[in-house]
Amino acid sequence: MDYVLHLASPASPKDYLRHAILTLQVGSFGTYHALELARAHGSVFLMASTSEIYGDPHVSPQPESYWGNVNPVGPRSVYDESKRFSEALTMAFHRKYGVETRIARIFNTYGERMRIEDGRVLPNFMMQSLQNKPLTIYGDGSQTRSFCYVADTVDGLYRLLLSDQIEPVNLGNPEEVTILDVAREVIETTGSRIVSRPLPVDDPKQRKPDISRAMDWLGWSPRTSRGEGFQRLIPYFKSMLSTGSGKAKPSVETKVT
Ligand code: UDP
């Protein structure tokens, strides 16, 4: 059995806002080509979708049956809408051509090997704290996220791939936390202080997965607590700091048609 896994896309808001058109291209043309490849070879196709398809949700926790609250013309829409389009295309290939498809809705994930300039909250807070710079809280920090350690996410993706589930499945850690509390937890272990910065446009106020499907269908739930996961990040980011590596490579503007 062959498998095509489509995980290509910027996922950090900093990256997809900078590479807006490329993000739309990879989530549309890229998904189309990857689906055609799976169809031509009779492969199972897995698409990495995102909690961003729920937008700024009015329902919490978010079950897969929730259709979301996305601003279709806001700056984040380049990511949200291309992932929503990817889901639609994936389902159409399944219905029209019988391609064996899987859709994983991945919530906030973290772990070693993130770039130090990734721009997402954990690399930012870790690097700021280790350099004794103030942690940049966007808005008042009352917005929530739920952070899943990468090894748990990978285990979920693998189980989904080997299952026969066509409907989307949320993969994330249901332990919800405010960004202010994340900053406090980081400061507890590595020190520093907090500074306030403006909240990005359309920043979702809450995000927490309902993982009943993943538990029932895949026998999956995350095993790594946030405390444990954060402890694993510290030596990694310390080593990045001492070698100065982990910075973004100069981006190559590739054309996807
Ligand atoms: N955030 C923050 N400070 C930072 C980076 C992010 O307060 O230095 C906030 C951001 O506004 C959002 C949350 O942390 O509410 C998670 O942001 P991230 O960019 O990691 O991913 P998102 O969940 O927004 O895709």
Residues whose N, C-alpha, C, O or C-beta is under 5 A from the ligand:
A	BS01	UDP	A11 P13 G119 R120 V121 N124 T136 I137 Y138 Q143 I179 D203 P204
